[in-house]
Amino acid sequence: MGVIERVETLVAPLCDRVGVELFDLEYEGGVVRLVIDHPDGVGMGAIAQLTREVSRAFDHEEPVHGTYTIEVTSPGLERSLKKPGHFTRALGETVTIKTQPGVEGERRFGGVLESSDETTATIRLEDGVTRTVAFSEILKARTVFDWAPEPKGPRRTDERPASTGAGSSTESEVKQ
């Protein structure tokens, strides 16, 4: 059993206990990266709790030999798509795909993910044509977040203008 399998066997029940899903797991260059998800989003409390639980379990079980770092994170707005279930969850979303070298057609393309099964995904390209690609042909795939600004319009009456006095912060500064 490899490192990924040992870690997944150890971590999956801990994720269940914390109430999150193990979305992805990577082990590269001494870094064990656990990507967790939840339908309502992943808060820092869940990340901190899982980090503590995983650290204790790793100390006890030692699934990784030598020096390693544990990273626990959420998938973010633009999520990597690696497993059939990832594609199924992203149905109707805009995605980008990069295929393996030698695959027929453009290597990089994107569009709306229309369907997915255990072996393929079908994307409707911007020109309306659909392209079906086997998962074995995909090098990288991810969802695309639309970074367009919010439409301008009348302000809501419950909004207050940001103060510009010394020591104040605007809403955008607080979100960063």
TIROSE-977625 format. One record per atom (N, C-alpha, C): residue number from 1; residue in one letter; atom name; z, y, x. Coordinates in steps of 0.1 Angstrom, whole numbers, plus 2048, in hexadecimal, padded with zeros to 3 digits. Example, Ala and Ser with C-alpha at 12.3 -4.5 7.8 and 13.67 -1.06 7.14 Angstrom:
<recs>
1, A, N, 84E, 7C7, 884;
1, A, CA, 84E, 7D3, 87B;
1, A, C, 84E, 7DF, 884;
2, S, N, 847, 7EA, 880;
2, S, CA, 847, 7F5, 889;
2, S, C, 84F, 800, 881;
</recs>
This chain:
<recs>
1, M, N, 800, 7F4, 809;
1, M, CA, 800, 800, 800;
1, M, C, 800, 80C, 809;
2, G, N, 7F7, 816, 806;
2, G, CA, 7F5, 822, 80E;
2, G, C, 800, 82D, 80A;
3, V, N, 800, 837, 812;
3, V, CA, 809, 842, 810;
3, V, C, 808, 848, 801;
4, I, N, 7FC, 84B, 7FD;
4, I, CA, 7F9, 850, 7F0;
4, I, C, 7FF, 847, 7E5;
5, E, N, 7FD, 83A, 7E6;
5, E, CA, 802, 831, 7DC;
5, E, C, 811, 830, 7DC;
6, R, N, 817, 830, 7E8;
6, R, CA, 826, 82F, 7E9;
6, R, C, 82C, 83C, 7E3;
7, V, N, 826, 847, 7E7;
7, V, CA, 82C, 854, 7E2;
7, V, C, 82A, 855, 7D2;
8, E, N, 81E, 851, 7CD;
8, E, CA, 81C, 851, 7BF;
8, E, C, 826, 848, 7B7;
9, T, N, 828, 83C, 7BD;
9, T, CA, 832, 833, 7B6;
9, T, C, 840, 839, 7B6;
10, L, N, 843, 840, 7C0;
10, L, CA, 851, 846, 7C1;
10, L, C, 852, 853, 7B9;
11, V, N, 847, 85B, 7B8;
11, V, CA, 848, 868, 7B2;
11, V, C, 845, 868, 7A3;
12, A, N, 83D, 85F, 79E;
12, A, CA, 839, 85F, 790;
12, A, C, 845, 85F, 787;
13, P, N, 84F, 856, 789;
13, P, CA, 85B, 856, 780;
13, P, C, 863, 863, 782;
14, L, N, 863, 869, 78D;
14, L, CA, 86B, 875, 78F;
14, L, C, 864, 880, 787;
15, C, N, 857, 881, 787;
15, C, CA, 850, 88A, 77E;
15, C, C, 853, 888, 770;
16, D, N, 853, 87C, 76B;
16, D, CA, 857, 879, 75D;
16, D, C, 865, 87E, 75A;
17, R, N, 86E, 87C, 763;
17, R, CA, 87C, 881, 761;
17, R, C, 87D, 890, 760;
18, V, N, 875, 897, 768;
18, V, CA, 875, 8A6, 768;
18, V, C, 86D, 8AB, 75C;
19, G, N, 864, 8A2, 756;
19, G, CA, 85C, 8A6, 74B;
19, G, C, 84F, 8AD, 74E;
20, V, N, 849, 8A9, 75A;
20, V, CA, 83C, 8AE, 75E;
20, V, C, 833, 8A2, 761;
21, E, N, 826, 8A5, 761;
21, E, CA, 81C, 89A, 765;
21, E, C, 818, 89C, 773;
22, L, N, 816, 891, 77A;
22, L, CA, 811, 891, 788;
22, L, C, 802, 892, 786;
23, F, N, 7FD, 89E, 788;
23, F, CA, 7EE, 8A1, 786;
23, F, C, 7E6, 89C, 792;
24, D, N, 7EB, 89E, 79E;
24, D, CA, 7E4, 89A, 7AA;
24, D, C, 7EE, 898, 7B5;
25, L, N, 7EA, 890, 7BF;
25, L, CA, 7F2, 88D, 7CA;
25, L, C, 7E9, 88C, 7D7;
26, E, N, 7EC, 894, 7E1;
26, E, CA, 7E5, 893, 7ED;
26, E, C, 7EE, 891, 7F9;
27, Y, N, 7E9, 88B, 803;
27, Y, CA, 7F0, 889, 810;
27, Y, C, 7E6, 88B, 81B;
28, E, N, 7E8, 897, 822;
28, E, CA, 7DF, 89A, 82D;
28, E, C, 7E6, 8A3, 837;
29, G, N, 7E5, 89F, 844;
29, G, CA, 7EA, 8A7, 84F;
29, G, C, 7FA, 8A8, 84E;
30, G, N, 800, 89E, 849;
30, G, CA, 80F, 89E, 848;
30, G, C, 814, 8A6, 83C;
31, V, N, 80B, 8AA, 833;
31, V, CA, 810, 8B1, 827;
31, V, C, 80E, 8A8, 81B;
32, V, N, 819, 8A6, 814;
32, V, CA, 818, 89E, 807;
32, V, C, 818, 8A9, 7FC;
33, R, N, 80C, 8AB, 7F6;
33, R, CA, 80B, 8B5, 7EB;
33, R, C, 80B, 8AF, 7DE;
34, L, N, 815, 8B2, 7D6;
34, L, CA, 816, 8AD, 7C8;
34, L, C, 812, 8B9, 7BF;
35, V, N, 808, 8B6, 7B7;
35, V, CA, 803, 8C0, 7AD;
35, V, C, 808, 8BB, 79F;
36, I, N, 810, 8C3, 799;
36, I, CA, 816, 8BF, 78C;
36, I, C, 811, 8C8, 781;
37, D, N, 811, 8C3, 775;
37, D, CA, 80D, 8CB, 76A;
37, D, C, 815, 8C8, 75D;
38, H, N, 814, 8D1, 754;
38, H, CA, 81B, 8D0, 747;
38, H, C, 812, 8D8, 73D;
39, P, N, 811, 8D3, 730;
39, P, CA, 809, 8DA, 727;
39, P, C, 80D, 8E9, 725;
40, D, N, 81A, 8EC, 726;
40, D, CA, 81F, 8FA, 724;
40, D, C, 81F, 901, 731;
41, G, N, 81A, 8FC, 73C;
41, G, CA, 81B, 902, 749;
41, G, C, 826, 8FD, 751;
42, V, N, 826, 8FF, 75E;
42, V, CA, 830, 8FA, 767;
42, V, C, 838, 906, 76D;
43, G, N, 845, 906, 76A;
43, G, CA, 84D, 911, 76F;
43, G, C, 854, 90E, 77D;
44, M, N, 859, 918, 783;
44, M, CA, 860, 916, 790;
44, M, C, 86C, 90D, 78F;
45, G, N, 873, 90C, 784;
45, G, CA, 87E, 903, 782;
45, G, C, 87A, 8F5, 783;
46, A, N, 86E, 8F1, 77D;
46, A, CA, 869, 8E3, 77E;
46, A, C, 865, 8E0, 78C;
47, I, N, 85E, 8EA, 792;
47, I, CA, 85A, 8E7, 7A0;
47, I, C, 866, 8E5, 7A9;
48, A, N, 870, 8EE, 7A8;
48, A, CA, 87C, 8ED, 7B0;
48, A, C, 883, 8DF, 7AE;
49, Q, N, 885, 8DC, 7A1;
49, Q, CA, 88C, 8CF, 79E;
49, Q, C, 885, 8C3, 7A3;
50, L, N, 877, 8C3, 7A2;
50, L, CA, 870, 8B8, 7A7;
50, L, C, 870, 8B7, 7B6;
51, T, N, 86F, 8C3, 7BC;
51, T, CA, 870, 8C3, 7CB;
51, T, C, 87D, 8BD, 7D0;
52, R, N, 888, 8C0, 7CA;
52, R, CA, 895, 8BB, 7CD;
52, R, C, 896, 8AB, 7CB;
53, E, N, 891, 8A7, 7C0;
53, E, CA, 891, 899, 7BD;
53, E, C, 888, 891, 7C6;
54, V, N, 87C, 896, 7C9;
54, V, CA, 873, 88F, 7D2;
54, V, C, 878, 88F, 7E0;
55, S, N, 87E, 89A, 7E5;
55, S, CA, 884, 89A, 7F2;
55, S, C, 88F, 890, 7F3;
56, R, N, 898, 88F, 7E9;
56, R, CA, 8A2, 884, 7EA;
56, R, C, 89C, 876, 7EA;
57, A, N, 892, 874, 7E2;
57, A, CA, 88C, 867, 7E1;
57, A, C, 885, 863, 7EE;
58, F, N, 87E, 86D, 7F4;
58, F, CA, 878, 86B, 801;
58, F, C, 882, 868, 80C;
59, D, N, 88D, 86E, 80C;
59, D, CA, 898, 86C, 816;
59, D, C, 89D, 85D, 814;
60, H, N, 89D, 858, 808;
60, H, CA, 8A2, 84B, 805;
60, H, C, 898, 840, 808;
61, E, N, 88C, 842, 803;
61, E, CA, 881, 838, 803;
61, E, C, 878, 839, 80F;
62, E, N, 876, 845, 815;
62, E, CA, 86D, 847, 821;
62, E, C, 85F, 842, 81E;
63, P, N, 858, 847, 814;
63, P, CA, 84A, 843, 812;
63, P, C, 840, 848, 81C;
64, V, N, 844, 852, 823;
64, V, CA, 83B, 858, 82D;
64, V, C, 843, 858, 83B;
65, H, N, 83D, 852, 845;
65, H, CA, 843, 850, 852;
65, H, C, 840, 85D, 85A;
66, G, N, 849, 861, 863;
66, G, CA, 847, 86C, 86B;
66, G, C, 84B, 879, 864;
67, T, N, 846, 884, 86A;
67, T, CA, 848, 891, 865;
67, T, C, 83F, 894, 859;
68, Y, N, 844, 89A, 84F;
68, Y, CA, 83B, 89E, 843;
68, Y, C, 841, 8AA, 83C;
69, T, N, 839, 8B0, 834;
69, T, CA, 83E, 8BC, 82C;
69, T, C, 83A, 8B8, 81D;
70, I, N, 843, 8BB, 814;
70, I, CA, 841, 8B9, 806;
70, I, C, 83E, 8C6, 800;
71, E, N, 832, 8C7, 7F9;
71, E, CA, 82F, 8D2, 7F1;
71, E, C, 82D, 8CE, 7E2;
72, V, N, 834, 8D6, 7D9;
72, V, CA, 833, 8D3, 7CB;
72, V, C, 82D, 8E0, 7C5;
73, T, N, 822, 8DE, 7BD;
73, T, CA, 81B, 8EA, 7B8;
73, T, C, 815, 8E7, 7AB;
74, S, N, 810, 8F1, 7A4;
74, S, CA, 809, 8EF, 797;
74, S, C, 7FA, 8EF, 79A;
75, P, N, 7F2, 8EB, 791;
75, P, CA, 7E3, 8EB, 794;
75, P, C, 7DD, 8F8, 794;
76, G, N, 7E3, 902, 78E;
76, G, CA, 7DE, 910, 78E;
76, G, C, 7D3, 911, 784;
77, L, N, 7CD, 91D, 784;
77, L, CA, 7C3, 921, 77A;
77, L, C, 7B6, 919, 77C;
78, E, N, 7B2, 918, 788;
78, E, CA, 7A5, 910, 78C;
78, E, C, 7AA, 903, 791;
79, R, N, 7A9, 8F9, 789;
79, R, CA, 7AE, 8EC, 78C;
79, R, C, 7A3, 8E3, 793;
80, S, N, 7A8, 8DB, 79D;
80, S, CA, 79F, 8D1, 7A2;
80, S, C, 79E, 8C6, 798;
81, L, N, 792, 8C0, 797;
81, L, CA, 78F, 8B5, 78F;
81, L, C, 78C, 8A9, 797;
82, K, N, 794, 89F, 797;
82, K, CA, 792, 894, 7A0;
82, K, C, 792, 886, 799;
83, K, N, 799, 885, 78E;
83, K, CA, 79A, 879, 786;
83, K, C, 793, 87A, 779;
84, P, N, 78F, 86F, 773;
84, P, CA, 789, 870, 766;
84, P, C, 791, 878, 75C;
85, G, N, 79E, 876, 75C;
85, G, CA, 7A7, 87D, 753;
85, G, C, 7A7, 88C, 755;
86, H, N, 7A5, 890, 761;
86, H, CA, 7A4, 89F, 764;
86, H, C, 798, 8A5, 75D;
87, F, N, 78D, 89D, 75D;
87, F, CA, 781, 8A2, 757;
87, F, C, 782, 8A2, 748;
88, T, N, 789, 898, 742;
88, T, CA, 78B, 897, 734;
88, T, C, 793, 8A3, 72F;
89, R, N, 79D, 8A7, 736;
89, R, CA, 7A6, 8B2, 733;
89, R, C, 79E, 8BF, 733;
90, A, N, 794, 8C0, 73B;
90, A, CA, 78C, 8CC, 73D;
90, A, C, 780, 8CD, 734;
91, L, N, 77E, 8C4, 72B;
91, L, CA, 773, 8C5, 722;
91, L, C, 772, 8D3, 71B;
92, G, N, 766, 8D9, 71B;
92, G, CA, 764, 8E6, 715;
92, G, C, 766, 8F1, 71F;
93, E, N, 76C, 8EF, 72B;
93, E, CA, 76E, 8F9, 735;
93, E, C, 762, 8FA, 73E;
94, T, N, 762, 906, 745;
94, T, CA, 757, 908, 74F;
94, T, C, 75C, 902, 75C;
95, V, N, 753, 8FA, 762;
95, V, CA, 756, 8F3, 76E;
95, V, C, 74B, 8F6, 779;
96, T, N, 74F, 8F4, 785;
96, T, CA, 745, 8F4, 790;
96, T, C, 746, 8E6, 797;
97, I, N, 73A, 8E1, 79B;
97, I, CA, 739, 8D4, 7A2;
97, I, C, 732, 8D6, 7AF;
98, K, N, 736, 8CF, 7B9;
98, K, CA, 72F, 8CD, 7C6;
98, K, C, 72D, 8BE, 7C8;
99, T, N, 721, 8BA, 7C9;
99, T, CA, 71E, 8AC, 7CA;
99, T, C, 71E, 8A7, 7D9;
100, Q, N, 71F, 89A, 7DB;
100, Q, CA, 71E, 894, 7E8;
100, Q, C, 710, 897, 7EE;
101, P, N, 70E, 898, 7FB;
101, P, CA, 701, 89A, 801;
101, P, C, 6F8, 88E, 7FC;
102, G, N, 6EB, 891, 7FA;
102, G, CA, 6E1, 887, 7F6;
102, G, C, 6E0, 884, 7E7;
103, V, N, 6E9, 88A, 7DF;
103, V, CA, 6E8, 889, 7D0;
103, V, C, 6DC, 891, 7CC;
104, E, N, 6D4, 88C, 7C3;
104, E, CA, 6C8, 893, 7BE;
104, E, C, 6CC, 89F, 7B6;
105, G, N, 6C5, 8AA, 7B8;
105, G, CA, 6C7, 8B7, 7B1;
105, G, C, 6CF, 8C0, 7B9;
106, E, N, 6D2, 8CC, 7B3;
106, E, CA, 6DB, 8D6, 7BA;
106, E, C, 6E8, 8D0, 7BE;
107, R, N, 6ED, 8D3, 7CA;
107, R, CA, 6FA, 8CE, 7CE;
107, R, C, 706, 8D6, 7C7;
108, R, N, 704, 8E3, 7C5;
108, R, CA, 70E, 8EB, 7BE;
108, R, C, 708, 8F0, 7B1;
109, F, N, 710, 8ED, 7A6;
109, F, CA, 70C, 8F2, 799;
109, F, C, 719, 8F3, 791;
110, G, N, 717, 8FA, 785;
110, G, CA, 722, 8FC, 77C;
110, G, C, 71E, 8FE, 76E;
111, G, N, 727, 8FD, 765;
111, G, CA, 724, 8FF, 757;
111, G, C, 730, 8FA, 74F;
112, V, N, 72E, 8F8, 742;
112, V, CA, 738, 8F3, 739;
112, V, C, 739, 8E4, 739;
113, L, N, 744, 8DE, 73C;
113, L, CA, 746, 8D0, 73B;
113, L, C, 746, 8CB, 72D;
114, E, N, 73B, 8C4, 72A;
114, E, CA, 739, 8C0, 71C;
114, E, C, 73F, 8B2, 719;
115, S, N, 73E, 8A9, 722;
115, S, CA, 743, 89B, 71F;
115, S, C, 747, 895, 72D;
116, S, N, 74F, 88A, 72B;
116, S, CA, 754, 883, 737;
116, S, C, 758, 875, 732;
117, D, N, 756, 86C, 73B;
117, D, CA, 75C, 85E, 738;
117, D, C, 762, 859, 745;
118, E, N, 763, 84C, 747;
118, E, CA, 76A, 847, 753;
118, E, C, 762, 848, 760;
119, T, N, 755, 84B, 75E;
119, T, CA, 74C, 84B, 76A;
119, T, C, 743, 857, 76C;
120, T, N, 742, 85F, 762;
120, T, CA, 739, 86B, 762;
120, T, C, 73E, 877, 75B;
121, A, N, 738, 882, 75E;
121, A, CA, 73B, 88F, 757;
121, A, C, 72D, 895, 754;
122, T, N, 72C, 89B, 748;
122, T, CA, 720, 8A2, 745;
122, T, C, 723, 8B1, 743;
123, I, N, 71B, 8B9, 74A;
123, I, CA, 71D, 8C8, 74B;
123, I, C, 711, 8CE, 745;
124, R, N, 713, 8D8, 73B;
124, R, CA, 708, 8E0, 736;
124, R, C, 707, 8EC, 73F;
125, L, N, 6FB, 8ED, 746;
125, L, CA, 6F9, 8F8, 750;
125, L, C, 6F6, 905, 748;
126, E, N, 6F6, 910, 750;
126, E, CA, 6F3, 91D, 74A;
126, E, C, 6E6, 91E, 742;
127, D, N, 6DC, 916, 747;
127, D, CA, 6CF, 917, 741;
127, D, C, 6CE, 90D, 735;
128, G, N, 6D9, 907, 731;
128, G, CA, 6D9, 8FF, 725;
128, G, C, 6D6, 8F0, 728;
129, V, N, 6D2, 8ED, 734;
129, V, CA, 6CF, 8DF, 737;
129, V, C, 6DC, 8D8, 73B;
130, T, N, 6DD, 8CB, 737;
130, T, CA, 6E9, 8C4, 73B;
130, T, C, 6E6, 8BB, 747;
131, R, N, 6F1, 8B9, 74F;
131, R, CA, 6F0, 8B1, 75B;
131, R, C, 6FC, 8A8, 75B;
132, T, N, 6F9, 89B, 75C;
132, T, CA, 703, 891, 75D;
132, T, C, 704, 88C, 76B;
133, V, N, 711, 88C, 770;
133, V, CA, 713, 888, 77E;
133, V, C, 71E, 87E, 77E;
134, A, N, 71C, 874, 787;
134, A, CA, 726, 869, 788;
134, A, C, 731, 86E, 791;
135, F, N, 73E, 86A, 78E;
135, F, CA, 749, 86F, 796;
135, F, C, 747, 86B, 7A5;
136, S, N, 741, 860, 7A7;
136, S, CA, 73F, 85B, 7B5;
136, S, C, 736, 865, 7BD;
137, E, N, 72E, 86D, 7B6;
137, E, CA, 725, 877, 7BC;
137, E, C, 72B, 884, 7BE;
138, I, N, 737, 886, 7B9;
138, I, CA, 73E, 893, 7BA;
138, I, C, 746, 894, 7C6;
139, L, N, 744, 89F, 7CE;
139, L, CA, 74C, 8A2, 7DA;
139, L, C, 758, 8AA, 7D5;
140, K, N, 755, 8B5, 7CE;
140, K, CA, 760, 8BE, 7C8;
140, K, C, 75C, 8C2, 7BA;
141, A, N, 767, 8C4, 7B2;
141, A, CA, 765, 8C9, 7A5;
141, A, C, 771, 8D1, 7A1;
142, R, N, 770, 8DB, 799;
142, R, CA, 77B, 8E3, 795;
142, R, C, 777, 8EB, 789;
143, T, N, 782, 8EF, 781;
143, T, CA, 780, 8F8, 776;
143, T, C, 77E, 906, 77C;
144, V, N, 778, 90F, 774;
144, V, CA, 776, 91D, 778;
144, V, C, 77D, 926, 76E;
145, F, N, 785, 92F, 773;
145, F, CA, 78C, 939, 76A;
145, F, C, 784, 945, 76A;
146, D, N, 782, 94B, 75E;
146, D, CA, 77A, 957, 75C;
146, D, C, 783, 963, 75F;
147, W, N, 780, 969, 76A;
147, W, CA, 788, 974, 76F;
147, W, C, 784, 982, 769;
148, A, N, 77D, 982, 75E;
148, A, CA, 778, 98E, 758;
148, A, C, 784, 996, 753;
149, P, N, 783, 9A3, 755;
149, P, CA, 78E, 9AC, 750;
149, P, C, 78F, 9AB, 741;
150, E, N, 79B, 9AE, 73C;
150, E, CA, 79E, 9AF, 72E;
150, E, C, 795, 9BA, 728;
151, P, N, 790, 9B9, 71C;
151, P, CA, 788, 9C3, 716;
151, P, C, 791, 9D0, 714;
152, K, N, 78B, 9DB, 716;
152, K, CA, 792, 9E8, 714;
152, K, C, 792, 9EB, 705;
153, G, N, 79D, 9F1, 701;
153, G, CA, 79E, 9F4, 6F3;
153, G, C, 7AA, 9FC, 6F0;
154, P, N, 7AD, 9FF, 6E4;
154, P, CA, 7BA, A07, 6E2;
154, P, C, 7C6, 9FF, 6E6;
155, R, N, 7CF, A07, 6EC;
155, R, CA, 7DC, A00, 6F0;
155, R, C, 7E4, 9FC, 6E5;
156, R, N, 7EB, 9F1, 6E7;
156, R, CA, 7F5, 9ED, 6DD;
156, R, C, 800, 9F7, 6DC;
157, T, N, 806, 9F8, 6D0;
157, T, CA, 810, A02, 6CE;
157, T, C, 81D, 9FE, 6D5;
158, D, N, 81F, 9F1, 6D8;
158, D, CA, 82B, 9EC, 6DE;
158, D, C, 82B, 9EE, 6ED;
159, E, N, 820, 9F2, 6F3;
159, E, CA, 81F, 9F4, 702;
159, E, C, 824, A02, 705;
160, R, N, 82B, A03, 710;
160, R, CA, 830, A0F, 716;
160, R, C, 828, A12, 723;
161, P, N, 825, A1F, 725;
161, P, CA, 81E, A22, 732;
161, P, C, 827, A1F, 73D;
162, A, N, 821, A1B, 749;
162, A, CA, 829, A18, 755;
162, A, C, 82E, A25, 75B;
163, S, N, 83A, A24, 75F;
163, S, CA, 840, A30, 766;
163, S, C, 83A, A32, 774;
164, T, N, 839, A3E, 778;
164, T, CA, 834, A40, 786;
164, T, C, 83E, A46, 78F;
165, G, N, 84B, A46, 78A;
165, G, CA, 855, A4C, 792;
165, G, C, 859, A43, 79E;
166, A, N, 860, A49, 7A7;
166, A, CA, 864, A41, 7B3;
166, A, C, 86D, A35, 7AF;
167, G, N, 86A, A2A, 7B5;
167, G, CA, 872, A1E, 7B3;
167, G, C, 86D, A16, 7A7;
168, S, N, 863, A1A, 7A0;
168, S, CA, 85E, A13, 794;
168, S, C, 853, A0A, 798;
169, S, N, 850, A00, 790;
169, S, CA, 844, 9F8, 793;
169, S, C, 83C, 9F7, 786;
170, T, N, 82F, 9F5, 788;
170, T, CA, 826, 9F3, 77D;
170, T, C, 826, 9E5, 779;
171, E, N, 820, 9E2, 76E;
171, E, CA, 820, 9D4, 769;
171, E, C, 818, 9CB, 773;
172, S, N, 80D, 9D1, 779;
172, S, CA, 805, 9C9, 782;
172, S, C, 80D, 9C6, 78F;
173, E, N, 815, 9CF, 793;
173, E, CA, 81D, 9CC, 79F;
173, E, C, 827, 9C1, 79D;
174, V, N, 82C, 9C0, 791;
174, V, CA, 836, 9B6, 78D;
174, V, C, 830, 9A9, 78D;
175, K, N, 824, 9A8, 788;
175, K, CA, 81D, 99B, 787;
175, K, C, 819, 995, 794;
176, Q, N, 818, 99D, 79F;
176, Q, CA, 812, 998, 7AB;
176, Q, C, 81C, 98F, 7B2;
</recs>
